[in-house]
Amino acid sequence: MVLRLNIDCNACYRKLRRILLNMKDLESHLIEKRQNRLTVCGRFVPQDVAIKIRKKMNRRVEILDIEFSSDNENENDDNNNDHLESRPFLHTA
């Protein structure tokens, strides 16, 4: 999933990074500071992640793109993560 949010300074970047590292549903993330973009990957509900980031950062968050992974790629992951079955796997664009 690709999000757009305003990352003005290094403090905003560090705060966003700390928030993302504490979110257990995310497997990986990529922060593009110059483009004001954030790409996240993992099993989560996209709206929930955007709302959490908006509340903690106190900034407007816009969802640009959501890409769902096919079930064939994640066959092994489904066996290990039975408690996450209801959440779709999202990967980077």
Backbone as ProteinMPNN parsed JSONL, in Angstrom:
{"seq_chain_A": "MVLRLNIDCNACYRKLRRILLNMKDLESHLIEKRQNRLTVCGRFVPQDVAIKIRKKMNRRVEILDIEFSSDNENENDDNNNDHLESRPFLHTA", "coords_chain_A": {"N_chain_A": [[0.851, -1.16, 0.0], [0.53, 2.207, -0.803], [1.085, 5.322, 0.6], [0.478, 8.834, 1.024], [1.941, 11.417, 2.812], [2.784, 14.351, 4.639], [6.104, 14.88, 5.135], [8.053, 16.806, 6.633], [10.441, 17.427, 8.069], [13.444, 16.116, 9.671], [12.738, 15.241, 12.196], [10.035, 14.596, 11.903], [10.313, 12.477, 10.137], [11.737, 10.626, 11.756], [9.837, 10.219, 13.783], [7.705, 9.069, 12.324], [8.979, 6.73, 11.439], [9.462, 5.434, 13.897], [6.815, 4.989, 14.721], [5.954, 3.215, 12.708], [7.658, 1.03, 13.142], [6.685, 0.084, 15.534], [4.243, -0.967, 14.874], [2.712, -3.978, 14.649], [1.53, -5.412, 12.566], [2.762, -4.793, 10.176], [5.087, -5.859, 7.763], [7.198, -4.838, 6.277], [8.544, -1.599, 5.412], [8.869, 1.42, 3.485], [10.141, 4.56, 3.422], [9.842, 7.412, 1.593], [11.209, 10.279, 1.656], [11.601, 12.67, 0.16], [9.63, 12.53, -1.834], [7.41, 12.542, -0.28], [6.155, 10.111, 0.401], [4.998, 6.92, 1.528], [5.518, 3.509, 1.676], [4.106, 0.484, 2.518], [4.12, -2.93, 3.64], [2.485, -5.991, 4.291], [0.213, -7.919, 6.417], [-2.747, -6.511, 6.866], [-5.479, -4.249, 7.53], [-6.073, -1.789, 5.247], [-7.286, 0.789, 5.74], [-7.271, 0.936, 8.517], [-4.535, 1.079, 9.153], [-3.844, 3.519, 7.944], [-5.45, 5.265, 9.45], [-4.36, 4.901, 12.031], [-1.763, 5.93, 11.642], [-2.408, 8.565, 10.962], [-3.606, 9.497, 13.341], [-1.49, 9.256, 15.201], [0.596, 10.74, 14.063], [-0.621, 13.146, 13.656], [-1.238, 14.32, 11.206], [-2.401, 14.786, 7.825], [-3.259, 11.926, 5.957], [-3.059, 10.221, 2.941], [-4.322, 7.633, 0.977], [-2.758, 6.246, -1.711], [-2.359, 3.993, -3.376], [-3.377, 0.603, -3.431], [-2.316, -2.633, -3.361], [-3.059, -5.94, -3.724], [-1.738, -9.084, -2.818], [-1.321, -12.191, -4.582], [-2.844, -15.377, -3.714], [-1.225, -17.6, -4.095], [1.448, -16.902, -3.726], [1.652, -16.609, -1.008], [1.196, -18.985, 0.315], [2.669, -20.53, 2.152], [2.933, -18.707, 4.238], [0.317, -18.484, 5.185], [-0.11, -20.826, 6.608], [1.497, -20.493, 8.827], [0.531, -18.216, 10.044], [-2.181, -18.301, 11.274], [-3.899, -16.752, 12.799], [-4.077, -14.413, 11.394], [-5.62, -14.738, 9.156], [-7.954, -13.456, 8.268], [-7.139, -11.026, 7.338], [-6.047, -9.297, 4.451], [-3.12, -9.837, 2.422], [-0.876, -7.371, 1.719], [1.272, -5.927, -0.622], [4.208, -4.157, -1.801], [4.081, -1.796, -4.498]], "CA_chain_A": [[0.0, 0.0, 0.0], [1.297, 3.439, -0.901], [0.425, 6.443, 1.27], [1.124, 10.14, 0.918], [1.809, 12.274, 3.975], [3.781, 15.403, 4.656], [7.273, 14.6, 5.968], [8.77, 18.065, 6.458], [11.76, 17.527, 8.693], [14.006, 14.861, 10.167], [11.975, 14.815, 13.377], [8.828, 13.935, 11.378], [10.777, 11.208, 9.587], [12.042, 9.729, 12.877], [8.579, 9.893, 14.456], [6.995, 8.127, 11.458], [9.718, 5.461, 11.477], [9.201, 4.828, 15.205], [5.426, 4.523, 14.695], [5.877, 2.044, 11.832], [8.356, -0.091, 13.77], [5.856, -0.416, 16.628], [3.031, -1.586, 14.336], [3.041, -5.397, 14.506], [0.971, -5.978, 11.337], [3.587, -4.447, 9.028], [6.28, -6.681, 7.566], [8.265, -3.947, 5.832], [8.106, -0.264, 5.026], [9.831, 2.25, 2.772], [9.773, 5.968, 3.546], [10.459, 8.26, 0.578], [11.048, 11.6, 2.27], [11.512, 13.735, -0.851], [8.349, 12.413, -2.536], [6.352, 12.504, 0.743], [5.458, 8.848, 0.202], [5.273, 5.805, 2.426], [5.079, 2.23, 1.141], [4.099, -0.525, 3.574], [3.833, -4.283, 3.198], [2.12, -6.872, 5.39], [-1.193, -8.324, 6.548], [-3.445, -5.487, 7.634], [-6.59, -3.553, 6.886], [-5.452, -0.523, 4.83], [-7.863, 1.962, 6.397], [-6.838, 0.941, 9.917], [-3.152, 1.553, 9.208], [-3.867, 4.946, 7.624], [-6.038, 5.975, 10.592], [-3.38, 4.883, 13.127], [-0.687, 6.868, 11.316], [-2.969, 9.919, 11.034], [-3.804, 9.865, 14.743], [-0.222, 9.369, 15.918], [1.402, 11.802, 13.453], [-1.428, 14.371, 13.62], [-1.102, 14.847, 9.844], [-3.296, 14.197, 6.841], [-2.707, 10.758, 5.273], [-3.842, 9.898, 1.753], [-3.997, 6.332, 0.392], [-2.579, 6.405, -3.15], [-2.469, 2.731, -4.11], [-3.456, -0.626, -2.643], [-2.084, -3.785, -4.227], [-3.215, -7.193, -2.999], [-0.907, -10.182, -3.285], [-2.08, -13.396, -4.922], [-2.801, -16.387, -2.662], [-0.177, -18.585, -4.365], [2.723, -16.443, -3.175], [1.634, -16.608, 0.45], [0.66, -20.254, 0.791], [3.409, -20.921, 3.349], [2.648, -17.743, 5.302], [-1.009, -18.733, 5.736], [-0.022, -21.91, 7.578], [2.162, -20.003, 10.028], [-0.18, -17.082, 10.63], [-3.605, -18.604, 11.245], [-4.659, -15.674, 13.423], [-4.153, -13.282, 10.476], [-6.267, -15.165, 7.925], [-8.991, -12.542, 7.825], [-6.534, -9.817, 6.794], [-5.389, -9.528, 3.161], [-1.693, -9.544, 2.37], [-0.624, -6.255, 0.822], [2.701, -5.768, -0.869], [4.568, -2.903, -2.446], [3.721, -1.681, -5.919]], "C_chain_A": [[0.901, 1.228, 0.0], [0.467, 4.573, -0.306], [1.19, 7.726, 0.988], [0.866, 10.9, 2.211], [2.976, 13.236, 3.998], [4.889, 15.058, 5.646], [8.218, 15.787, 5.789], [10.218, 18.01, 6.923], [12.229, 16.151, 9.167], [13.261, 14.344, 11.387], [10.698, 14.094, 12.948], [9.183, 12.555, 10.829], [11.035, 10.203, 10.704], [10.776, 9.29, 13.603], [7.791, 8.87, 13.644], [7.667, 6.759, 11.499], [9.463, 4.715, 12.783], [7.779, 4.266, 15.269], [5.314, 3.244, 13.878], [6.551, 0.828, 12.457], [7.543, -0.699, 14.906], [4.566, -1.069, 16.152], [3.351, -3.036, 13.971], [2.565, -5.994, 13.185], [1.865, -5.758, 10.124], [4.813, -5.346, 8.961], [7.463, -5.829, 7.125], [7.672, -2.593, 5.471], [9.243, 0.451, 4.308], [9.332, 3.685, 2.846], [10.562, 6.748, 2.501], [10.219, 9.711, 0.998], [10.845, 12.698, 1.224], [10.189, 13.718, -1.607], [7.159, 12.438, -1.581], [5.498, 11.252, 0.6], [5.921, 7.806, 1.2], [4.712, 4.548, 1.789], [5.201, 1.2, 2.251], [3.651, -1.862, 3.008], [3.495, -5.129, 4.418], [0.663, -7.255, 5.349], [-1.901, -7.334, 7.458], [-4.628, -4.965, 6.84], [-6.078, -2.157, 6.531], [-5.984, 0.711, 5.555], [-7.406, 2.066, 7.848], [-5.419, 1.488, 10.063], [-3.103, 3.055, 8.94], [-4.409, 5.761, 8.799], [-5.061, 6.022, 11.765], [-2.264, 5.893, 12.883], [-1.19, 8.308, 11.441], [-3.114, 10.386, 12.48], [-2.481, 10.102, 15.462], [0.658, 10.495, 15.377], [0.699, 13.153, 13.49], [-1.253, 15.102, 12.287], [-2.065, 14.125, 8.916], [-2.58, 13.061, 6.109], [-3.634, 10.408, 4.121], [-3.379, 8.546, 1.204], [-3.929, 6.503, -1.12], [-2.848, 5.116, -3.908], [-2.52, 1.577, -3.116], [-3.296, -1.781, -3.614], [-2.14, -5.053, -3.38], [-2.341, -8.256, -3.635], [-1.789, -11.37, -3.637], [-1.903, -14.439, -3.827], [-1.675, -17.391, -2.861], [1.153, -18.18, -3.738], [2.798, -16.647, -1.673], [1.094, -17.9, 1.035], [1.348, -20.69, 2.082], [3.11, -19.992, 4.514], [1.308, -18.017, 5.956], [-0.972, -19.834, 6.791], [0.568, -21.425, 8.902], [1.362, -18.94, 10.761], [-1.684, -17.302, 10.568], [-4.442, -17.478, 11.833], [-4.813, -14.461, 12.507], [-4.914, -13.61, 9.193], [-7.281, -14.166, 7.401], [-8.422, -11.276, 7.185], [-5.848, -10.128, 5.467], [-3.912, -9.185, 3.251], [-1.484, -8.46, 1.332], [0.869, -6.15, 0.616], [2.947, -4.504, -1.665], [4.277, -2.954, -3.929], [4.904, -1.866, -6.819]], "O_chain_A": [[1.904, 1.28, 0.712], [-0.698, 4.761, -0.659], [2.396, 7.704, 0.744], [-0.276, 11.017, 2.657], [4.035, 12.958, 3.435], [4.647, 14.956, 6.849], [9.076, 15.779, 4.906], [11.116, 18.499, 6.236], [11.503, 15.161, 9.073], [13.165, 13.133, 11.587], [10.317, 13.093, 13.556], [8.449, 11.588, 11.03], [10.603, 9.054, 10.614], [10.651, 8.13, 13.995], [7.265, 7.908, 14.204], [6.986, 5.737, 11.586], [9.27, 3.5, 12.776], [7.566, 3.183, 15.815], [4.657, 2.292, 14.3], [6.059, -0.291, 12.312], [7.699, -1.882, 15.21], [3.858, -1.673, 16.957], [4.168, -3.29, 13.086], [3.132, -6.984, 12.722], [1.734, -6.477, 9.133], [5.491, -5.57, 9.963], [8.595, -6.065, 7.545], [6.468, -2.457, 5.254], [10.417, 0.133, 4.495], [8.231, 3.991, 2.388], [11.793, 6.75, 2.514], [9.165, 10.286, 0.727], [9.992, 13.567, 1.403], [9.677, 14.773, -1.982], [6.013, 12.362, -2.026], [4.27, 11.316, 0.668], [7.065, 7.807, 1.654], [3.545, 4.523, 1.4], [6.262, 1.054, 2.858], [2.905, -1.923, 2.031], [4.138, -5.004, 5.46], [-0.045, -6.964, 4.384], [-1.682, -7.32, 8.669], [-4.756, -5.211, 5.641], [-5.684, -1.408, 7.426], [-5.208, 1.584, 5.941], [-7.18, 3.166, 8.35], [-5.133, 2.262, 10.976], [-2.395, 3.785, 9.634], [-3.883, 6.831, 9.107], [-4.937, 7.053, 12.425], [-1.863, 6.62, 13.792], [-0.484, 9.171, 11.963], [-2.787, 11.527, 12.807], [-2.36, 11.044, 16.245], [1.384, 11.135, 16.138], [1.347, 14.193, 13.368], [-1.135, 16.326, 12.242], [-2.488, 13.001, 9.187], [-1.432, 13.213, 5.69], [-4.848, 10.309, 4.3], [-2.185, 8.337, 0.991], [-4.924, 6.864, -1.749], [-3.488, 5.132, -4.96], [-1.814, 1.566, -2.108], [-4.051, -1.896, -4.58], [-1.364, -5.217, -2.438], [-2.22, -8.318, -4.858], [-2.868, -11.543, -3.069], [-0.919, -14.397, -3.088], [-1.208, -17.982, -1.887], [1.901, -19.036, -3.268], [3.882, -16.837, -1.122], [0.581, -17.899, 2.154], [0.688, -21.166, 3.005], [3.04, -20.438, 5.659], [1.16, -17.808, 7.16], [-1.723, -19.782, 7.765], [0.178, -21.896, 9.97], [1.503, -18.783, 11.974], [-2.388, -16.564, 9.878], [-5.579, -17.27, 11.409], [-5.601, -13.565, 12.81], [-4.86, -12.838, 8.236], [-7.447, -14.046, 6.187], [-9.164, -10.527, 6.55], [-5.136, -11.127, 5.367], [-3.505, -8.346, 4.055], [-1.881, -8.624, 0.178], [1.646, -6.269, 1.564], [2.012, -3.862, -2.144], [4.233, -4.025, -4.534], [4.767, -1.798, -8.041]]}, "name": "protein", "num_of_chains": 1, "seq": "MVLRLNIDCNACYRKLRRILLNMKDLESHLIEKRQNRLTVCGRFVPQDVAIKIRKKMNRRVEILDIEFSSDNENENDDNNNDHLESRPFLHTA"}
